[in-house]
């Protein structure tokens, strides 16, 4: 099997020749710099022989002036505004890639403002004219292509409105935030159509709606505001390609909504954070309806364990989540600065050693866990 065949097998809950691998959200900037220093290479997708590639929109050429939304606001070192109109300030520690989000509507948002706020120009031809050729080139190389629209609705909306404000709006004054939700949903549908028509293999959607201990919001609130809009995107995608694999990402514990994600057409769950979701339970309960993507803890072993502990975790994930196929392995988050290089190497070594379904020695070792 080539990489694309391998990925297509697992997202359709079948058994490949070996476990495909990914780095989820990739290497953080500091880790990418270390990669270049250690290897002398530029492309870690190629160096680590990852099975997937991400299709993305070209950078915007549009110069919008969002300064009216930040008049009188305190801005931080390294302050910048992205194409969504969201401001950010960088950490004093250059090794960290996290940003402090500064929302343009933190102080209030009317229905008129929600309807008029400019959204990115993704639908302009220059931003997606490369899609078909890019997908064809990756396919010719035997690679799977994912169209990523993660941070689909909720996360982009709260970045614009403010997190606490969005949570309160949904409960007590939903008119304006609903307009913003709807506008972003419609934009995502149009983006999705461009990606699906270009031939992507997997559609990646998702919003972080889970915390370490459960849902970030009440399930009823999710059902009212986010479920129907996510369902609409998936429904429109399946009109184009009924068998399209649909990946859904939420960090934390979205366990309360997994049955309803399946109901609206999700077929791949990511990242199955082991501190929050029991791997054995989700595999036994949902393995006939969902494939699984991720599973390796970036919170514990990958960041703070030993190489041997990383290898043991890889074996465990393959034994549990990879049983009877339907599993693509990777960290459950971006590879952060605190991840030792030796642990990253251990991850790939273990996937190579224990991820071969045709290798009886690998299977025996995996099943001894």
N, C-alpha and C positions, 0 to 999 in steps of 0.2 A: 504493500500500500504506500502511496505517497501521502504527504501531509494533509492535503485536502480530503482525500478519501478517508483518512484516519479521523479527521474532525467531523466529517459528515456522518461517519458511522456512529461516533459517540453521541452527537447531538440528536441522533435518531434512536438512541438507546440500544445500539448494537455493539458487538465486540469487534474492536479493530485488531490489527496485528500487534500493536503496542499502544500504551497510554500516550496520547498527545500531550504536549506541554505548552505552557504560556507563562508570562510574567505579569498577568493581570494588568495593572496600570503602569507597569514598566519600572524602570530605575528612576529614582528621584535625581535631580540635577547633580547633587554631590556624588551620588553613587555612579552616575553616568560618567562623571569626570574621573572617578577612580577606575572605572572600566577602561576608559581610553588610556589612562596612565599605565595600567597593568598589562593590557593586551596589545596596545599600539593600534587597535582597530577603532572604527567609528560606529559601526552598526551592530548593536548587541543582539538584534533579532537574528541576523545572519550568524554571528559568532556562536550563539547558544542554540542555533538550529530550531528556533521556535516554529510551531506549526501554523500559526495564524498571523495575518497582517490586518491592519485597521485602515479602512477607507475613510478619509476625512475631507471636509470642504477646504478649498484653498483659502488663504488668509484674505481678509477683507481689504479692499482698496478705499473704502468709504471713510471719510474723515467727518465724524459727527462731533458736534460741540455739546457735551453734557454738562458744561460748567454751571448752568443755571440751577442744577439740582444740588450743587455743593457750595453755594454761596454761604459764607459764614460758618461752614463746617470745619471742624478740626481735621486736618489731614496729617498723615504720618510720613516718616522717612520712606522714600521710594514710592510715594503715592502715584497710582496710575488708574485709568479707567478703561475697562475692556469694551468689546463691541456690544455687550448687553447693557452698557451704561452703568455697570457696577464698579465702584471704586474699591481699591485694595491698598493696604500698606504692608510693606515687607518687614520680616523679622530682623532684629539687629544681628542675629546669628546668620551669617551668609550660608551656612551649611543646611539650613532649614528652608524648605520650599513652601511652608504654610503661609497663608496670607490672612490678614485681618480684613474681612469684608466690610465695606462701607456702603450701605444701601441708599440709593437715591431717594426712596420714598419712606425712609425711616420715620420721618416726622408726620406722615399722613399721606393718603392717596385717595383721591376722589374717583368716582366712576369715569368721569371725563378724562382724568389723567391716565387711568388704567387703559382706556381705549386709545389714547393718543400717543402713549410712550413709544418711541421708535425701537423696533426689534431688529436684529441683525439681517443683513441682505443676503442670506444663504441662497435665495432662489435666483439671484442674478447668474446669468449663464457662465460668466468667468469663474464662478466659485465651484462649479461642478462639471465643467466641460471635460475634465480629465477622467471622470468616473469610469466610463466604459473601457477606455484603453487601460487604465490602471488595473481594473478587475481582470481583464483579459490577460494582461502581462503576468499577474500573480497566478492565475489559473494555468497558464502555459508552464510556469515553474512548479506546478503541483502544490501550490499553497492555498489555504482557505482564506477567504476574505470576509471580515466582519464590518458591518456598517454600524458605527457607534453613535447612539443618541442618548447615552446615559446622562443622568441629571435631566431627565426627560421633561418633567413639568414642575414638580414641587420644588426641587432645589434651585432651578432657575428663577422661579417665582419668588421664593423667599429671599434670594439674593437681591432682587430688585426692591422688594417691599420691606425686608427685614424679617429675621426669623421669628422673634417673639410676636411681632406685629402680624405676621401671616397666621401664626397659630391662633391668635386672638380673633383675627378677622373671620376665620372659618367658624368660630363659635358664636360671635355676637354681631358681626357686621359684614356679611359675606358678599355683598353686591360687587364691590370694586375688585376684590381679589378673585372672584369668579370670572370677571371679565378678563383679567390677566391670565388666569388658568386657561380659559377658552382660546385666547389669542395664541398662547404658546403651544397649545395642543394642535391647533390648525397649522401652525408653522411646522411643527414636528411631522404632521401627516405629509405635508408637501416635501419635506426633507427625506422622509422615509421612502416616498414614491420614487424619488430620484435614485436612491440607493438600491432599492429592490429592482427597479427597471434596468440598472446597470449590471445586475447579476450577482449581488452579494450572496454569501452562503448562510450567514447568520445575521439577524437583526438584533442589535443590543439596545435594550431599554432599561430603565430603572431609576429609582430615587431612593435615597437613604431615608427609610421610614422606620428603621429599627434602632433601638438602643441596646446596650449590653444585656439588659434584663427584660426586654420586651419591646412592644411597639412604642414609637415616639409620640403617637397620637392615639386616641380611641379608635377602635376598629370601625365604629359607626361613622366617625368623621372621615376616615379613609374611604369608606364605602360611598359616602355622599360626594366627596370632592375629587378624589383621585382615581378610584376604581373605574367609574364610567368613562373618564377621559382616556385612561390608559387602554381600556377595552376598545374604545373607538379607534385609536391608532392601530392596535393589533387587528381589529376587524377590517380596516381599510388595507392593511398589509396582506391579509389572507385573501382579499378579493383579487389581488394581483397574483399571488402565489400561495395557494391553499396549504401547501406542505412546508412553508417557510419556517425554519426553526426560530423561535423567539426567546431570547435570553433576557432574564430580568435580574438586575443587581440591586441588592440592598444590604449594606453593612448591618451589623448587629443582629437582632432576633426578630425577623418578620414571620415567625412561625404561625402566628394567629391568622395570617392571611394567605398562607400557602395554598390551601384548597381553593380559594377564590382567584388566586393568580392562575392556577390550572384552569379554572372555569372560564377565564377570559382569554385563554389561548397561550399562556406562557408554557414553554416546553423545556427550558434550561434555567436552572437556578444557580445564582452566584452571589456571594463567594462561599457560602456555607461555613461561616466563621465558627471554629470548633469551641470557642469559649461561650458561644451563644446557642448553637444548634447541635444536637447530638447526631453525629454522623450515622450511627447505626439506625437510629429511629427514622431519620429522614429517608435513608435508603430503603428500609423495609416498608415504610408507610407510603412513600411517593415514587419509588424507583420504577414503577410500571408506567408512570405518567411523566416523570421529569428526568432529564439528564442533569448531571452536576458538574460544576466548573469552579475550580479553586481548591479550597479545603485545607491548605497548608497555613498554619498560624504564623502571621507576621508579628503578632502581639507577643508571643512567647518564644518558641524554639528558634524560629528563623532569626529573630533579633538577639535573643539572650541565651539561647541554648548552645550546646556544643555541636560540632559537625556530626557526631554519632547520634545525638538526639534528633537532629534534623533528618538523618537517614532513617531512624526508627519511625518518625512521623510520616515520612513518605511511604514507607512500607505499610503502615497502618491505614493510611488513606487509600492506597491502592487495594489493599485487602478488603476494606469496607465499602468505600464509594465506587471502587472499580470492579466489584464483583459482578460478573455477567455483563460487563461493558457499561456504556453510558457515563463515562467520566473523563474529563480533561483536567489535568492536575496543574496547579499553580499556587502562588501565594494568595492570601485573601486580601491583600492590599498592595499598594506600591512598595517597592523595596526601598526602605528608608536608610538614612545615614548610619544608624546604629547596627545594621546587619553586617556582621563580619564577612569579609570576602570568602573566607574558608567555608562559611555556612552556605553561601550562595553556590559555591562549587560542590559542596556536599549534596545540595538539593538536586543538581543536575546529574551527579554521579549516581545517586540513588534511583532517580527516574530511569536512567539507562539500565541499571542493574535489575530493578524489580518491576519495570513496566512492560516487559515483553510477555504477551499472552502465549506466545508459542514456545517460550523457554521453560521447560519443566523445572529446572533448578530455581529459576526466579519465582515460579509459582509455589514451589515447595517452601522456600524461605518466607515468602509473603504469608502463606497460610499458617506458618508456625507462630505468628503473633498471637 
